[in-house]
Amino acid sequence: MPAVNLGMPSVPDVLAPRRKSRQIRVGSVLVGGDAPVSVQSMTTTPTPDINATLQQIAELTAAGCDIVRVAVPSRDDAEALPIIAKKSQIPVIADIHFQPNYVFAAIDAGCAAVRVNPGNIRKFDDRVGEIAKAAKDAGVSLRIGVNAGSLDPRLLQKYGKATPEALAESAQWEASLFEEHDFHDFKISVKHNDPIVMVKAYRLLAERGDWPLHLGVTEAGPAFQGTIKSATAFGILLAEGIGDTIRVSLSAPPVEEVKVGLQILQSLNLRERKLEIVSCPSCGRAQVDVYSLAEEVTTGLEGMSVPLRVAVMGCVVNGPGEAREADLGVASGNGKGQIFVKGEVIATVPESDIVATLIREANRLAAELPADDTSTGTPTVSVGAP
């Protein structure tokens, strides 16, 4: 059998062309237009605890986060912003609710952008001109963040509840107020906890204007539920070309949000795929403990980020074929495993040596890649059926 290299494609296929949105800048990160879809998260530390907040931002940066948001509900939070904005390695967005004065404090502090929620900022419509001028003068972009849980009371009265139409109308109205002041450096989000409502709202906005769109399912829930909701909603919209930046909202450590977000983008070929572990599901044909093998290989390769597909297979039906088509793989059975590299069997090892052999060969292959094929980031795991 000749060697087969089915590694990650250099020019990946996508399901639909990106929607033509206008481009804005969030610090060093471009959002919209032809810029890559960026991944955001939010710190969970008290913002005035500057050291803890910067430590969490560093962890998010290492995980591949592009933009980070910090909460600013009080004066103490606002006073911490100058140091956080200066020392963060990625752009910082200040998250403002209720108090319009903190918008100006965040701009003065050097934040890359400010998130405003028109539905819960007192007399917001009367302050739009001031906010637009301050942001424009400082070169700071904004996010108009409409949430189902804090929708403008006028629209709740009109629609009865947070329908897709109500969310889209709220965002479009507030966008028009900024545009009346010739301010266009903003993106829009219309978040809802129901993926169906959320998808419909973003589709409406995508039809009505060229604003860059920040995707999010709000209050998505614990890690498992929130991951499913976000992957479903983001998958639908991104597959249609809608979405310029994303935040996966989980009741979990924020690094987990980044991992899920990156995996969603990689699965849709909107980010270069890195390390990918392909492994069997549960199956009566498996002759080894595939669960343990896949987990041990994933743990052993943690921190590696190269375009490398590793197949961990546990039966003789599809195992050899899957292992042969990967860059590196194992087809296991009867207490041993055949190790494949680039489509060829290089060794047959006892089951107890499979993990160590795969890790050793993965590191060898990674070392042989050209320097520009390696980059920083986090490994991802996809579980595929045989």
Helices and strands as residue ranges (DSSP letters): E 24-26, E 29-31, E 38-42, H 50-63, E 67-71, H 75-87, E 92-96, H 101-108, E 113-116, G 118-120, H 124-138, E 141-147, G 148-150, H 153-159, H 164-180, E 186-191, H 195-208, E 214-215, H 223-239, E 245-247, H 254-267, E 275-279, H 290-300, E 308-313, H 319-325, E 328-333, E 336-341, E 344-350, G 351-353, H 354-368, G 371-373, E 380-381
